[in-house]
Amino acid sequence: MLAINSADDERNPPETGIMERELKRAKNGKLNMIPASEETRGHGTTCMAKFWKEQLQEFVTTAPRRPFMPGPQSAMHESKAA
C-alpha cells in the first residue's frame, strides 16, 4: 500500500502520527510525505501529480503481481453466457 500525504496537510496533519502508526499494520506499507514548500497547497497537494507521480510509477511497476482469481461476478457472467 502506498499512502501519499503532504507535510502541510491541514486535514490530515502528519504531526498526529496516525499514518505512520496505521501503516505498520499494512504489509509493505509505504508513506510518501511531500515536503511543504511554496508550491504545495496543504490537503490539495495530493491533487498535484507532479509531487507524487514518480513514486506512484515506481510503486506500480515494483508491486507483486497476483494471479487472476475470478470472483462471484465472473462466475455469474460465465453461467449466463452458457
C-alpha positions in Angstrom: 0.0 0.0 0.0 1.3 3.5 -0.9 0.0 6.4 1.1 0.6 9.9 0.0 0.4 13.0 2.2 1.9 16.5 2.3 3.7 17.9 5.3 1.4 20.9 5.3 -1.9 19.0 5.1 -4.3 20.7 7.4 -6.9 17.9 7.2 -4.5 15.0 7.9 -1.6 16.7 9.7 1.4 14.4 9.9 2.0 15.6 13.4 -0.7 13.3 14.6 1.4 10.2 13.7 -1.8 8.3 12.6 -0.5 7.5 9.2 2.8 6.1 10.5 1.0 4.1 13.1 -1.6 2.6 10.8 0.9 1.8 8.0 2.7 -0.6 10.4 -0.5 -2.7 10.1 -0.2 -2.9 6.3 2.1 -5.4 4.7 4.7 -3.5 2.7 3.0 -0.2 3.6 4.9 2.9 2.4 4.4 6.6 3.0 5.4 9.3 0.5 5.5 12.5 2.6 5.6 15.5 0.3 7.7 18.3 2.0 5.9 21.6 2.5 7.1 24.3 0.1 5.9 27.4 -1.7 4.4 25.1 -4.4 2.4 22.9 -2.1 -1.2 23.6 -1.1 -1.9 21.7 2.1 -4.5 19.0 1.6 -4.9 20.0 -2.1 -1.3 19.0 -2.8 -2.4 15.4 -3.4 -4.3 16.6 -6.4 -1.0 17.8 -8.0 0.6 14.7 -9.6 3.9 16.4 -10.1 4.7 15.8 -6.4 4.0 12.0 -6.4 3.8 10.7 -10.0 7.3 9.2 -10.0 6.8 7.4 -6.6 3.5 6.0 -7.9 5.0 4.8 -11.1 7.8 3.0 -9.1 5.3 1.5 -6.7 3.1 0.2 -9.5 6.0 -1.3 -11.5 7.5 -3.0 -8.5 4.3 -4.2 -6.8 4.0 -8.0 -6.6 1.7 -9.5 -9.2 -1.2 -11.7 -8.1 -2.7 -14.4 -10.3 -6.3 -13.5 -11.5 -8.9 -15.1 -9.2 -12.4 -14.9 -10.7 -14.9 -13.7 -8.2 -18.6 -14.3 -7.9 -19.4 -11.7 -10.6 -17.2 -13.6 -13.1 -18.9 -16.9 -12.4 -22.3 -15.3 -12.8 -21.4 -13.9 -16.2 -20.0 -17.3 -17.3 -23.2 -19.1 -16.4 -25.3 -16.7 -18.3 -23.1 -17.0 -21.4 -23.5 -20.8 -21.5 
